[in-house]
């Protein structure tokens, strides 16, 4: 089959071999329903997920970690005195709850379709992929969100097209053959949770019901219930039910419509009727209209951004898995990075739409069955993973996709009031290292990693980002400021003055999942301290923004006064004896210099507290931190670490170094389906486990290499352009201040830039050492040449 290289370079994943398993399947989703589609010539499996299908339950009892202010004072006294063992012991007694019915997201079932090339329905049950025939091709077109599989010889080619419709909330597939009567298959379901039932509904439909239960993260009894329905519509041939499977024999065409609902947050039983109604509506609408409505809903969002990073010559003609392997070997393939960015945008749209019930979790809306059965849980990790899922959303022009996260943060803040009151005796709200769909905000069940007191605050930074990009005053007033205000009230009450330095500090708290030596290594390492750098950078960001927002909204005079008094007391970012940015308030030795987390560099990205122009000494210290970490032979080399290296070097304007790490991410830390993974042997992983944050972190890094923006209308063009991308163009990237930017460059130099502004204000464009400032109006379009000379002003 001939392949158009220009067409495939940045918008299609395609393969000429069957998917041998989950890590080779291709993802589809409508923001709620997801599937990993594993296609082969004679078999296709849809690993079905739904974002609210969680085990566990809400815990309405008082927090089991209820130390209060007295316990907090005793712990702090010991930590301030250098008695880390004593502080740790007291923290475990007062601030370490037991694990209850926390739960995890779970996959729902496999939809198994067995094709019969001879025209006879296959009787094969679930199992290994059947033998392949040639030619064969499967592809995912990111520009249309259509997944297509073709197999068989010319004249009898079998074609399968599948999409997840957000417009109609249904998973849709059409199967047809070039040969009359060439469509024959059986369709069955295999449940992936203990409680799962399938039954026929007439002669053309299956219904299923299940319950999300497991015994690793809950008691095996509590969880969300689901109901679903699959309708088949055929043209020609016969359709009947056999052993709770649908059988199609000798049809010209078959269409499959799958719907599912759960009882998550449903007080009535109306959800039980939803799948039948939804499937009926889809059936009456028909495939062609469903597809047209799907494209009308999806394409305008995807087309907001286009990107070309230079010719990839022969590479773009190759299957995606071969391109990944060639990149690993050092082959130049600029458009593979454009594809990776667009894939990140596709995954955002597939997993997080404006009306999605929940934000993206550790695996988006999908589930490989691995994270949920180990100690991690397929949940909301709040110490980098969930945040990174949304790092690129604004800059790649999908800001609406943050809305599920904004609503989740509102819920988290309400739930976190109980933890703030019970655990710390403080007003406001707090959440720690992870959460779920049940409002969990307590510390984790081991203080060595679970007492990350700024986990919820870190996630809430996305509210600040969303406002700074869009300048939506209604969002600020109604959603962002109420949540952030309550967080500020918590930290103003919770923080304490350091007896030695006079600084206002957090603690006891972790620097996410890392350890330090307060003295000689043989005396042992610890995790809890006072005033970690990560905490302080986050609190500074919170207090500063809340002060600005309160002034803008003309609210909270007393709170403004408290914030104005507190901000000067926050510790500064500090440079340690090795020239590094300190991770802790004291210049401790790292017990794990190879550690995967780099949380103290939050001040560099996503914040702007460290910049090469305004804080050159701190920027140099951040660079030393990165160099020291990379020199470790045992570096914990996982997906989000590679993405962070790329992001940090982009902020330091080193495009070649940023590209090196994103190349490593794509070439070494992605499956053949281009989904990122965390390596076996790190953080308790028994095997390579899909974690979607690498996809989004890598997407953000590529965007940061091309465009960076700061509050106040400061936009930097091509800040970290690598030598490997000498010629290219990008359109539709978003900048803080409610602006949109198009760029084109040749021979490594900017050739043109267009800035469209949707709010009035002062903007400053930077390109290397050059700067130009201009006054913009709402609805303005400003064109600049390569020297930043305004062409239409």
C-alpha positions in Angstrom: 0.0 0.0 0.0 1.4 3.4 -1.0 1.9 6.0 1.7 1.9 9.7 1.2 4.8 11.0 3.3 3.6 14.6 3.6 0.2 13.4 4.7 1.5 11.0 7.3 4.4 12.9 8.8 2.6 14.8 11.6 -0.9 13.6 11.8 -1.0 9.8 11.4 0.2 6.8 13.4 0.3 3.8 11.1 1.5 0.2 11.2 1.8 -2.7 8.8 1.7 -5.3 11.5 -1.0 -6.5 13.8 -1.2 -5.2 17.4 0.3 -8.0 19.5 -0.9 -6.6 22.8 -2.1 -3.5 24.7 1.2 -1.6 24.2 0.7 -1.8 20.4 -3.0 -0.9 20.4 -4.2 2.5 19.4 -6.3 4.8 21.7 -9.6 6.4 21.0 -11.8 8.3 23.4 -14.6 10.9 23.6 -13.6 12.4 27.0 -15.5 9.8 29.0 -15.5 6.4 27.1 -12.1 5.2 26.0 -10.7 2.1 24.2 -7.4 0.7 23.2 -8.0 -1.0 19.9 -5.8 -4.0 19.1 -6.4 -4.9 15.5 -5.2 -7.9 13.5 -6.4 -9.4 10.2 -8.7 -11.9 11.8 -9.3 -10.4 15.2 -9.9 -7.0 16.9 -10.1 -6.3 20.6 -11.3 -3.1 22.2 -10.1 -2.7 25.7 -13.0 -0.7 27.0 -12.7 2.0 29.8 -15.0 4.6 31.2 -13.5 7.5 33.2 -15.8 7.1 36.3 -15.4 3.3 36.6 -13.6 3.2 40.0 -13.4 0.9 42.9 -13.5 2.3 46.5 -15.9 4.6 48.2 -16.1 7.9 50.0 -15.0 7.9 53.6 -17.4 10.1 55.6 -15.6 9.5 59.0 -13.2 11.9 60.6 -9.7 11.7 59.4 -7.7 9.0 60.9 -4.7 11.3 60.9 -6.0 13.9 63.4 -3.0 15.4 65.1 -4.1 19.0 65.3 -2.0 22.0 66.2 -0.5 20.4 69.4 0.9 17.4 67.5 2.1 19.7 64.8 4.0 21.9 67.2 5.7 18.9 68.8 6.9 17.5 65.5 8.2 20.9 64.4 10.0 21.4 67.6 12.0 18.2 67.0 12.7 19.0 63.4 13.9 22.5 64.1 16.2 21.0 66.7 17.6 18.5 64.2 15.9 15.5 65.8 14.7 14.0 62.6 14.1 10.6 64.1 11.9 12.1 66.8 10.0 14.2 64.4 9.5 11.3 62.1 8.3 9.1 64.9 5.7 11.7 66.1 4.6 12.3 62.5 3.9 8.6 62.0 1.8 8.6 65.1 -0.2 11.8 64.4 -0.2 12.3 60.6 -0.1 8.8 59.0 -3.6 7.4 58.4 -4.3 3.8 57.5 -5.2 2.8 54.0 -9.0 2.4 53.6 -11.2 2.0 50.6 -9.1 4.4 48.5 -9.9 2.5 45.2 -8.5 2.7 41.7 -9.7 3.3 38.2 -10.3 -0.1 36.4 -10.8 -1.3 32.9 -14.3 -2.5 32.2 -14.2 -5.2 29.6 -12.7 -6.4 26.3 -14.9 -6.3 23.2 -13.6 -9.2 21.1 -14.4 -9.4 17.4 -13.4 -12.6 15.5 -13.4 -12.4 11.8 -13.9 -15.4 9.5 -12.1 -14.9 6.2 -14.0 -17.8 4.6 -17.3 -16.2 5.3 -18.0 -18.5 8.2 -18.2 -17.0 11.7 -15.2 -17.8 13.8 -15.8 -19.8 17.0 -12.5 -18.7 18.5 -12.8 -17.3 22.0 -10.4 -14.8 23.6 -6.7 -15.6 23.3 -3.7 -14.9 21.1 -4.0 -12.9 17.9 -4.7 -15.1 14.9 -2.2 -15.4 12.1 -1.8 -12.4 9.9 -2.5 -12.1 6.2 -1.0 -9.6 3.8 -1.4 -6.8 3.0 -2.4 -5.3 6.3 -2.5 -1.7 7.6 -3.9 0.0 10.7 -3.8 3.8 11.2 -5.0 6.5 13.6 -5.6 9.8 11.9 -5.1 12.5 14.5 -6.7 15.2 12.4 -10.0 13.3 12.2 -9.8 10.9 15.3 -10.7 8.1 12.9 -9.0 4.7 13.4 -8.9 2.6 10.2 -7.8 -1.0 9.6 -7.6 -2.7 6.2 -6.7 -6.3 5.5 -7.0 -8.8 2.7 -6.2 -8.9 -1.0 -7.4 -6.3 -3.6 -11.0 -7.1 -4.5 -11.8 -8.6 -1.1 -10.2 -6.0 1.2 -11.9 -5.8 4.6 -12.1 -2.2 6.0 -12.9 -1.3 9.6 -13.4 2.3 10.6 -13.9 3.3 14.3 -14.3 6.5 16.3 -15.4 7.6 19.7 -18.0 10.3 19.2 -18.1 13.1 21.8 -21.1 14.6 20.0 -23.3 11.6 20.5 -21.5 9.9 23.4 -21.1 6.6 21.6 -18.3 4.3 20.3 -18.9 3.6 16.7 -17.5 1.2 14.2 -18.3 0.4 10.6 -17.0 -2.8 8.9 -17.3 -3.4 5.1 -15.8 -5.5 2.4 -15.0 -4.9 -1.3 -16.4 -8.3 -1.9 -20.2 -8.8 -1.7 -21.1 -10.7 1.4 -17.5 -10.5 2.7 -18.3 -9.4 6.3 -18.6 -12.3 8.8 -17.6 -12.2 12.4 -18.6 -12.9 16.0 -18.7 -10.3 18.7 -18.4 -11.1 22.4 -17.5 -9.5 25.7 -14.9 -10.5 28.3 -15.3 -8.8 31.6 -12.2 -7.5 33.4 -13.7 -7.2 36.9 -15.0 -10.0 39.1 -18.6 -8.9 38.8 -19.5 -8.8 35.1 -22.5 -10.2 33.2 -23.4 -10.3 29.5 -26.8 -11.1 28.1 -28.5 -10.9 24.7 -31.2 -8.3 24.1 -33.2 -9.4 21.1 -31.3 -10.7 18.0 -29.1 -7.6 17.3 -27.8 -6.4 20.7 -25.9 -7.3 23.8 -26.3 -5.8 27.2 -23.7 -5.9 30.0 -23.4 -4.9 33.6 -20.6 -4.9 36.0 -19.1 -3.5 39.2 -15.6 -2.0 39.7 -14.2 -4.1 42.5 -10.7 -5.3 43.4 -8.8 -6.1 46.5 -5.5 -4.3 46.3 -6.8 -0.7 46.9 -10.2 -1.5 48.5 -12.2 -4.3 50.2 -13.4 -6.1 47.0 -17.0 -5.1 47.6 -17.3 -1.3 47.0 -17.2 0.4 43.7 -19.0 2.0 40.8 -21.6 0.0 38.9 -21.9 0.1 35.1 -24.4 -0.8 32.4 -23.7 -0.9 28.7 -25.2 -1.9 25.4 -23.9 -2.9 22.0 -26.2 -2.6 19.0 -25.4 -4.1 15.5 -26.9 -3.0 12.3 -26.1 -5.0 9.1 -26.7 -4.6 5.4 -27.2 -8.0 3.7 -26.4 -11.4 5.2 -27.7 -12.6 8.6 -27.4 -11.5 12.2 -28.2 -13.6 15.2 -27.2 -14.4 18.8 -25.3 -17.5 19.8 -24.0 -18.1 23.3 -24.3 -14.4 24.3 -22.4 -13.4 21.3 -23.5 -11.6 18.2 -22.9 -13.4 14.9 -22.8 -11.8 11.5 -22.7 -14.0 8.5 -22.2 -13.0 4.8 -23.0 -9.3 5.2 -21.9 -6.5 3.0 -21.6 -4.1 5.9 -22.0 -4.0 9.7 -22.2 -1.1 12.0 -21.5 -1.4 15.8 -22.7 1.1 18.4 -21.5 0.9 22.0 -22.8 2.9 24.9 -22.1 2.7 28.6 -23.2 4.5 31.8 -22.2 4.2 35.5 -23.9 5.1 38.7 -21.1 7.5 39.7 -22.7 10.4 41.5 -26.2 9.3 40.4 -28.8 9.5 43.1 -31.6 8.0 40.9 -31.6 4.9 38.8 -32.1 6.7 35.5 -28.5 5.9 34.6 -29.6 2.3 34.1 -31.8 3.3 31.1 -29.2 5.6 29.5 -27.3 3.0 27.4 -30.4 1.6 25.8 -31.7 5.1 25.0 -28.3 6.3 23.7 -27.8 3.2 21.5 -31.3 3.7 20.1 -30.5 7.3 19.2 -27.3 6.3 17.6 -28.9 3.5 15.6 -31.7 5.9 14.3 -29.1 8.5 13.4 -27.0 6.1 11.4 -23.3 5.8 10.8 -22.9 8.5 8.2 -24.6 11.2 10.3 -22.8 10.1 13.4 -19.5 10.4 11.6 -20.4 13.8 10.2 -21.3 15.1 13.6 -18.2 13.6 15.1 -16.0 15.4 12.5 -17.9 18.7 13.0 -17.3 18.5 16.7 -13.6 17.3 16.6 -11.9 18.9 13.6 -12.3 22.6 14.5 -10.5 21.9 17.8 -7.7 19.9 16.3 -7.1 22.3 13.4 -6.4 25.2 15.8 -2.7 24.2 15.7 -0.6 23.1 12.8 3.1 22.3 13.0 6.0 21.5 10.6 9.5 21.0 12.0 11.3 20.3 8.8 11.5 17.5 6.2 11.7 14.0 7.5 12.4 12.7 4.0 12.0 8.9 3.9 11.2 8.5 7.6 7.6 9.7 7.2 7.0 6.9 4.7 7.7 4.3 7.4 5.4 2.8 10.0 5.4 4.6 13.3 7.1 1.8 15.2 10.0 1.8 12.7 10.3 5.6 13.0 10.7 5.3 16.8 13.4 2.7 16.4 15.3 4.8 13.9 15.1 7.8 16.2 16.6 5.6 18.9 19.5 5.0 16.5 20.1 8.7 15.8 18.1 9.0 12.6 16.9 12.6 11.9 13.1 12.8 11.8 11.9 16.3 12.7 8.3 15.5 11.8 8.2 12.7 14.4 8.4 15.5 17.0 5.5 17.3 15.3 3.6 14.1 15.4 4.3 13.7 19.1 3.0 17.2 19.8 -0.2 16.6 17.8 -0.6 13.2 19.5 -0.5 15.0 22.8 -3.2 17.3 21.6 -5.2 14.3 20.3 -4.9 12.5 23.6 -6.1 15.6 25.4 -9.2 15.8 23.2 -9.8 12.0 23.5 -9.5 12.1 27.3 -10.5 15.5 28.6 -13.3 17.5 26.9 -15.0 20.5 28.4 -17.9 18.4 29.7 -15.9 15.4 30.8 -17.0 14.1 34.2 -13.5 13.8 35.5 -10.0 14.9 34.6 -7.2 12.7 33.2 -5.8 10.3 35.7 -2.4 8.5 35.7 -3.4 6.7 32.5 -5.7 9.3 31.0 -9.0 7.6 30.6 -7.4 4.3 29.6 -6.1 1.5 31.7 -3.4 -1.2 31.0 -4.4 -3.3 33.9 -1.0 -2.9 35.5 -1.0 0.3 37.6 -4.3 -0.6 39.2 -3.0 -3.9 40.5 0.2 -2.6 42.2 0.9 -0.2 45.0 0.5 2.9 42.9 -3.2 2.7 42.0 -4.4 4.2 38.8 -5.4 7.4 40.5 -4.6 11.1 40.7 -0.9 11.5 41.7 -0.6 15.1 42.9 3.2 15.3 43.1 3.8 15.8 39.3 1.8 13.3 37.3 -1.7 14.9 37.2 -0.2 18.4 36.9 1.9 17.3 33.9 -1.2 15.9 32.2 -2.4 19.5 31.8 1.0 21.3 31.3 0.5 21.7 27.5 -3.2 22.2 27.4 -3.2 26.0 27.3 -0.3 26.6 24.9 -1.5 24.0 22.4 -4.8 25.8 22.2 -7.1 23.4 24.1 -7.9 25.5 27.2 -11.5 24.2 27.4 -10.1 20.8 28.2 -9.0 22.1 31.6 -12.6 22.5 32.7 -12.9 18.9 34.1 -9.8 19.6 36.2 -11.2 23.0 37.4 -14.4 21.3 38.6 -12.4 18.5 40.2 -10.3 21.1 42.0 -13.5 22.7 43.3 -14.6 19.3 44.7 -11.1 18.7 46.1 -11.1 22.0 47.9 -14.5 21.2 49.5 -13.2 17.8 50.6 -9.9 19.2 51.8 -11.6 21.4 54.3 -12.2 18.4 56.5 -8.5 17.4 56.3 -7.3 20.9 57.0 -9.6 21.0 60.1 -9.0 17.5 61.4 -5.4 17.0 60.7 -3.9 20.5 61.1 -6.6 22.5 63.0 -6.6 25.1 60.2 -9.2 26.8 58.1 -9.1 26.5 54.3 -8.3 23.3 52.5 -5.4 21.0 51.8 -4.6 17.9 49.8 -1.5 15.8 49.8 0.3 13.3 47.5 -2.6 11.7 45.8 -6.4 11.7 45.5 -9.2 9.7 43.9 -12.8 10.3 42.8 -14.1 9.9 46.4 -12.6 13.2 47.8 -9.5 11.7 49.5 -7.3 14.6 50.7 -5.5 13.1 53.8 -1.8 12.4 53.9 -0.7 9.2 52.3 -0.3 6.1 54.5 3.4 6.5 54.9 4.9 9.8 55.9 8.1 9.1 53.9 6.2 10.0 50.8 2.6 10.8 51.9 3.1 14.1 53.8 3.5 16.3 50.7 1.4 19.1 52.1 1.4 21.1 48.8 0.1 18.4 46.5 -3.3 19.9 46.2 -1.8 23.4 45.8 0.4 22.2 43.0 -2.6 21.0 41.1 -4.4 24.2 41.8 -1.6 26.1 39.9 -3.5 25.0 36.8 -6.2 27.4 37.7 -3.7 30.2 37.7 -2.4 29.1 34.3 -5.9 28.9 32.8 -6.6 32.4 33.9 -3.3 33.9 32.8 -3.7 32.4 29.3 -7.4 33.4 28.8 -7.9 36.4 31.2 -11.4 35.2 31.8 -12.6 37.4 34.7 -15.7 35.3 35.3 -13.6 32.2 35.6 -11.3 34.0 38.0 -14.2 35.3 40.2 -16.4 32.2 40.2 -14.0 29.3 40.1 -10.3 30.1 40.5 -10.2 32.7 43.2 -12.6 31.0 45.7 -10.4 27.8 45.5 -7.1 29.6 45.7 -8.3 32.0 48.4 -9.2 29.1 50.7 -5.8 27.5 50.0 -4.1 30.8 51.0 -6.1 30.9 54.2 -4.9 27.4 55.0 -1.2 28.1 54.5 -1.4 31.5 56.3 -2.6 29.6 59.4 -0.6 26.4 59.0 2.9 27.9 58.3 5.2 28.8 61.1 8.2 31.1 61.7 11.5 29.4 61.6 13.2 30.1 64.9 16.7 30.5 63.3 16.0 32.4 60.1 12.7 34.2 60.8 11.2 32.9 57.6 7.7 31.6 57.2 7.9 27.9 56.4 5.8 24.9 55.8 6.4 21.6 57.5 6.6 18.8 58.3 6.6 18.0 54.7 8.3 16.0 51.9 10.2 17.2 48.9 8.2 14.7 46.7 9.4 11.2 47.4 13.0 12.2 47.9 15.4 11.6 50.9 18.3 13.6 52.4 21.2 13.1 54.8 21.1 15.7 57.6 24.5 14.6 58.8 26.8 11.7 57.9 25.3 9.0 55.6 25.9 6.3 58.2 23.6 8.2 60.6 20.7 7.6 58.2 18.5 9.5 55.8 15.2 11.2 56.3 12.3 12.5 54.3 10.5 15.1 56.5 11.8 18.6 57.0 10.7 22.2 57.4 10.4 24.5 54.4 11.3 22.4 51.4 12.0 24.4 48.3 9.1 23.0 46.4 6.7 24.0 49.2 8.0 27.5 49.4 8.0 28.1 45.6 4.3 27.0 45.4 3.3 29.1 48.4 5.0 32.1 46.9 3.1 31.6 43.7 -0.1 31.2 45.6 0.2 34.2 47.8 1.4 36.5 45.0 -1.4 35.5 42.7 -4.1 35.7 45.4 -2.9 39.2 46.2 -3.1 40.3 42.6 -6.5 38.7 42.1 -8.0 40.2 45.2 -6.8 43.6 44.2 -8.3 43.1 40.7 -11.6 41.9 42.0 -11.5 44.5 44.8 -12.2 41.9 47.5 -10.7 40.7 50.8 -9.0 43.8 52.2 -7.9 42.0 55.3 -6.6 39.0 53.4 -4.6 41.4 51.1 -3.0 42.8 54.2 -2.1 39.4 55.5 -0.6 38.3 52.2 1.3 41.5 51.8 2.9 40.9 55.2 3.6 37.2 54.6 5.2 37.3 51.2 8.4 39.1 52.3 8.8 36.4 55.0 8.9 33.5 52.6 12.4 31.9 52.2 14.3 32.8 49.1 15.5 30.2 46.6 19.0 29.2 47.7 22.2 28.0 46.0 24.0 25.2 47.7 27.7 24.4 48.2 27.9 22.5 45.0 26.4 25.4 43.0 23.0 23.6 42.8 19.6 24.9 43.6 18.9 23.6 47.1 16.0 21.1 47.3 15.6 21.7 51.0 15.8 24.8 53.3 19.1 23.4 54.6 21.9 22.4 52.2 21.5 18.7 52.9 23.3 16.0 51.0 21.0 14.1 48.7 20.5 10.5 49.7 19.3 9.7 46.2 21.1 12.0 43.8 19.7 9.8 41.0 16.1 10.4 42.0 13.4 10.7 39.4 11.7 13.7 40.9 12.9 17.3 40.3 10.2 19.1 42.2 12.4 21.9 43.5 12.7 23.1 39.9 9.1 24.1 39.9 10.4 27.6 40.2 11.9 27.3 36.7 8.9 25.5 35.1 6.0 25.9 35.2 6.6 29.0 37.3 8.8 31.9 36.2 10.5 32.5 39.5 13.8 31.5 37.8 14.7 33.0 34.4 18.0 33.4 32.6 17.4 37.2 32.2 16.1 38.2 35.6 17.8 35.6 37.9 20.9 34.5 36.1 22.5 33.1 39.2 19.5 30.9 40.0 19.3 29.8 36.4 22.9 28.7 36.6 22.1 26.8 39.8 19.2 25.1 38.1 21.5 24.1 35.3 24.0 22.6 37.8 21.1 20.7 39.4 20.2 19.2 36.1 23.9 18.3 35.2 24.4 16.7 38.6 21.3 14.6 38.2 22.2 13.5 34.7 25.7 12.4 35.7 24.3 9.7 38.0 24.8 6.2 36.6 21.7 5.0 38.3 19.5 7.8 37.2 15.8 6.8 37.6 15.1 7.1 33.9 11.3 7.3 33.5 8.9 9.1 31.3 8.2 12.2 33.4 11.8 12.8 34.3 12.8 12.8 30.6 9.9 15.3 29.9 11.0 17.5 32.9 14.6 17.6 31.6 13.2 18.8 28.2 11.0 21.4 29.8 13.8 22.7 32.1 16.4 23.0 29.3 13.8 24.7 27.1 13.3 27.3 29.9 17.1 27.7 30.0 17.0 28.4 26.3 19.1 25.3 25.4 17.2 23.8 22.5 19.7 21.1 21.7 19.7 19.7 25.2 15.9 19.9 25.4 15.7 18.0 22.1 18.1 15.3 23.4 15.8 14.5 26.3 12.6 14.6 24.2 14.3 12.3 21.7 15.1 10.0 24.6 11.5 10.1 25.8 10.2 9.2 22.4 12.8 6.7 21.4 13.4 4.9 24.7 10.4 5.5 26.9 7.4 5.1 24.6 5.7 1.9 23.4 5.2 1.2 19.7 1.9 3.0 20.0 3.8 6.1 21.1 2.3 6.1 24.6 4.9 6.8 27.3 5.8 4.4 30.1 7.6 4.2 33.4 10.4 1.6 33.4 10.2 -1.6 35.4 12.3 -1.6 38.6 11.6 2.0 39.4 9.2 3.1 42.1 8.0 -0.4 42.6 7.0 -1.1 39.0 7.2 -4.8 38.1 7.0 -4.1 34.4 7.0 -1.2 32.0 3.8 0.6 32.9 1.9 3.0 30.8 1.9 6.5 32.4 0.4 9.2 30.1 2.2 12.2 31.7 5.2 11.6 29.5 3.1 12.3 26.4 1.8 15.5 27.8 5.1 16.6 29.3 6.9 16.0 26.0 4.1 17.9 24.1 4.6 20.8 26.5 8.4 20.7 26.0 8.2 20.9 22.2 5.8 23.8 22.5 8.1 25.5 25.0 11.0 25.2 22.6 9.1 27.3 20.1 7.2 29.7 22.2 7.3 30.9 25.8 5.1 33.5 27.5 5.0 35.1 30.9 2.4 37.2 32.8 2.3 40.8 31.6 2.3 40.1 27.9 5.9 38.9 27.6 6.2 36.5 24.7 9.5 35.0 23.6 9.8 33.6 20.1 11.8 30.5 19.3 13.5 30.5 22.7 15.0 27.1 22.4 15.1 26.2 18.7 17.4 23.2 18.2 19.8 23.0 15.3 18.0 19.9 14.1 14.9 22.0 13.2 16.4 24.7 11.0 13.3 25.3 9.0 9.7 25.1 10.1 6.4 26.7 10.9 3.8 26.5 13.6 0.4 28.2 13.8 -2.1 28.7 16.6 0.0 28.4 19.8 -1.4 30.3 22.7 0.4 32.9 24.8 -0.4 34.3 28.3 -2.3 37.5 28.0 -5.0 36.0 25.7 -3.0 35.9 22.5 -2.4 33.5 19.7 0.9 33.2 17.8 2.0 31.9 14.4 5.7 31.5 13.6 7.8 30.6 10.6 11.6 30.2 10.4 14.3 29.4 7.9 18.0 28.5 8.4 17.5 28.7 12.2 16.2 32.3 12.0 12.7 33.7 12.4 11.2 34.8 9.1 7.8 35.9 10.2 5.5 36.1 13.2 1.8 36.9 13.6 0.3 37.8 17.0 -3.5 37.8 17.4 -4.7 39.4 20.5 -8.1 38.8 22.1 -7.7 41.2 25.1 -6.3 44.7 25.1 -2.9 45.2 26.6 0.8 45.8 26.3 2.8 43.0 24.7 6.6 42.6 24.5 8.0 40.2 21.9 11.5 38.9 22.5 13.8 37.1 20.0 17.2 36.5 21.4 18.4 40.0 22.6 15.9 41.9 20.5 12.7 43.2 22.0 9.7 45.1 20.7 6.8 46.4 22.7 3.4 47.3 21.3 -0.1 48.2 22.4 -2.7 45.7 21.3 -6.4 45.9 21.0 -8.9 43.1 21.4 -9.4 41.4 18.0 -6.1 42.8 16.7 -3.6 41.0 14.4 0.0 42.1 14.3 2.5 40.9 11.7 6.3 41.0 12.3 9.2 40.2 10.0 12.3 38.3 11.2 13.8 41.4 12.7 10.6 42.0 14.8 9.6 45.0 12.7 5.9 45.5 12.7 4.6 45.2 9.2 1.0 46.3 9.5 1.1 48.9 12.3 
